[in-house]
Amino acid sequence: MNGISSMKKFDKVIYGVIAGIILPIIGFFISFPIKRLPTTTFSEYVAYAMGGDNQQDILIFCMIPNMFLFYFTNFRWNAYELTKGLVGVTLVLGLGLFFLTM
């Protein structure tokens, strides 16, 4: 059984929606040790993400895992239904990011 045929059971929109919601949260936790200053606490970092100077940078960094998953689901595994859910959630998050940083 190769990778593409085993992905067909996960080729559902709901799996894309779930991944699209969970991956930015994981991206936020990954961005904390990368983008923070050495003296910044986690609560201060969350405050920056909600309205600080680096808000847009932090929130865009959180969406990078969605881009990686999009590459694999769309171009490698041809899981187009999963990609629909992932792209839909990413568009909603991107629209929210736009309004937050206006």
C-alpha positions in Angstrom: 0.0 0.0 0.0 1.6 3.3 -1.0 1.2 6.7 0.5 -1.4 8.0 -2.0 -3.8 5.2 -1.7 -3.6 5.2 2.1 -4.4 9.0 2.1 -7.8 8.4 0.3 -9.5 7.4 3.6 -8.5 10.8 5.0 -9.7 12.7 1.9 -12.7 14.4 3.6 -13.5 18.1 4.0 -13.9 17.7 7.8 -10.4 16.4 8.2 -9.1 19.5 6.4 -11.2 21.8 8.6 -9.9 20.1 11.7 -6.2 20.3 10.5 -6.8 23.9 9.5 -7.9 24.8 13.0 -5.2 22.8 14.9 -2.1 23.6 12.8 -2.1 27.4 13.5 -2.3 26.7 17.2 0.7 24.4 16.9 2.4 27.1 14.8 1.8 29.6 17.6 3.6 27.4 20.1 6.4 26.8 17.6 6.7 30.5 17.0 7.1 31.3 20.6 10.8 30.2 21.0 11.7 31.4 17.5 10.2 34.9 17.4 10.3 36.1 21.0 12.8 38.2 22.8 14.9 36.3 25.4 13.1 38.0 28.3 9.6 37.7 27.0 7.2 35.4 29.0 4.5 33.4 27.3 1.7 35.7 28.6 3.6 38.7 27.2 3.9 36.9 23.9 0.2 36.2 23.8 -0.4 39.9 24.5 1.8 40.8 21.5 -0.1 38.4 19.3 -3.4 40.0 20.4 -2.4 43.6 19.8 1.3 44.3 20.1 3.9 45.7 17.6 4.6 42.2 16.1 1.1 41.0 15.9 1.0 40.6 12.1 4.4 38.8 12.1 3.3 36.4 14.8 -0.1 35.6 13.3 1.3 35.0 9.8 4.0 32.7 11.2 1.2 30.7 12.8 -0.3 30.0 9.4 2.9 28.4 7.9 2.0 24.8 9.0 -1.2 25.2 6.9 0.9 26.1 3.9 3.1 23.0 4.4 0.1 20.7 4.7 -1.5 22.4 1.6 1.5 21.5 -0.5 1.4 17.8 0.5 -2.4 17.4 0.3 -2.8 19.2 -3.0 0.3 18.4 -5.0 1.7 15.2 -3.5 -1.3 13.2 -2.2 -4.0 14.6 -4.4 -6.4 14.7 -1.4 -8.6 17.4 -3.0 -11.5 17.2 -0.5 -9.1 17.6 2.5 -7.5 20.5 0.6 -10.9 22.2 0.3 -11.4 22.2 4.1 -7.9 23.3 4.7 -8.1 26.2 2.3 -11.5 27.3 3.6 -10.3 27.6 7.1 -7.1 29.3 6.0 -9.1 31.9 4.1 -11.3 32.6 7.1 -8.2 32.9 9.3 -6.5 35.1 6.8 -9.6 37.4 6.6 -9.6 37.5 10.4 -5.9 38.4 10.4 -6.6 41.2 7.9 -9.3 42.7 10.1 -7.2 42.3 13.3 -4.2 44.2 11.8 -6.1 47.0 10.1 
